[in-house]
Amino acid sequence: MAEPVIVVESLRDWRAASPAARLVLADDYLADPVYADAGLHVINLCRSTRYQSLGYYCSLLAEARGQRVIPSVARLADLSRKLLYSSEIPAINEALAALDAGTWQALPEDCHIVLGRCRYPELERVARHVFEQFAVPLINLELRETAGSVRVGTVRTLSIRQLDGAEADFLAEAMNAYLARGWQQPGHRRHARFDVAMLVDPGDPQPPSNEAALAGFVAAGRELGLEVERITKRDLGRLAEFDALFIRETTRLNHHTYAFSRRAEQEGLVVIDDPISILRCTNKVYLAELLTRHNVAAPKAAIFGEHEIDRLPELLGFPMVLKAPEGAFSKGVFKAENMAELNDIAARLLEDSELALAQEFMPTEFDWRVGVLGGRALYVCQYMMAGGHWQVVDYNGADGISEGDSRTLDVADAPPEVVETAVTAAGLIGDGLYGVDIKQTADGLRVIEINDNPSIDAGIEDAVAGKALYRAVMAEFLRRLEARTQGVS
């Protein structure tokens, strides 16, 4: 098990009972080779973490040594200027909005947040949210009354020397709780070469991977020396504990999945799905333009706003498919049979977005899905349309959600042009994990979508490769982690 250490500038700065981790002087941490071990977990409580201060260099060198550290240099940079962290403030204000006037009026202007906890019980939820957003051990949250409500003024790092006696004791209590919850792991972790966080949503009725598949990733990782731990949206503040993030939850922008991906990238973790892939894949308008620009065969499409609706029938004919910019698993996709339906569906789509996508309707018995990771095909499936429906998933069936059958092929047995088209299309997005949907028509192959976070379910996508599929995914994590450790891009 990697050892946690607490770095301070003077032992006198820690004014409470001894914590459940070793206190290390900053000068010793920077100079003594014994602290260069990549396995250390560093909690930096130096008096100052401003640019080029002693505390700043402790975080900087921890990252250079491949150690996990809070706060990271990226988060310190974010907190150095309000312009950089202002995008985080609305979410904090939303949490503050839950407080009634009598409660927030009794709070001090400056509230101290210690490892996600606060001495004011009313702010416990807010404190946890702030720590999840910034992953900085000591934070001062300035509260201001504006237009009859409480809002965030500034968010800045807090020096350990600014804590009074009672707060010093509270820090010790919070530290021990944090170490017990987040940093100490079961004994089987001690032999792991790297730790991978796998983000999941236990309550999702239609997750990208079912329970058996998630267990397959955990088992494959362990065989390769990777300890895979499931985390949920409540664990944003723990990302610095891990070497990699694997998102097995349906991704969206303006959603915690994107926040996790972005934060993990900032912390230097290996990330699948990376934020650029999420940005590109979740917007169907972007994908349509991308495929057109690179001459990848796709259904005839038109990006439209409210003033372009009337020209769509001439361009695409009826029926046509209308798509919301964001959507997954066939959600946000509709078929218009006539002008009345077109106007109705388009109006609904344009309520939430300035633009939407229209495509020619291409009925087929099945869609090809090729899973691609790092530029290599992992699996090939045929997804049949749901019974009596024109999509793979029917969300409005008589018995609720229904899905069509599937057939999985060995990659070597799949039509080479399907695999090649999928790999080429995925390469336009990046080198992450993608699911490329393709229709096979009389006029040739047509790329429908490129999905980040594609389905990998036990019994479907692994029907041919079995355990080898999970091992291939985790082996790619290992390859990237080893390359990062060796300084190879």
Order of alpha helices (4+ residues) and beta strands (2+ residues): beta-beta-alpha-beta-alpha-beta-alpha-alpha-alpha-alpha-beta-alpha-beta-beta-alpha-beta-alpha-beta-beta-alpha-beta-alpha-alpha-beta-alpha-beta-beta-alpha-beta-beta-beta-beta-beta-beta-alpha-beta-beta-alpha
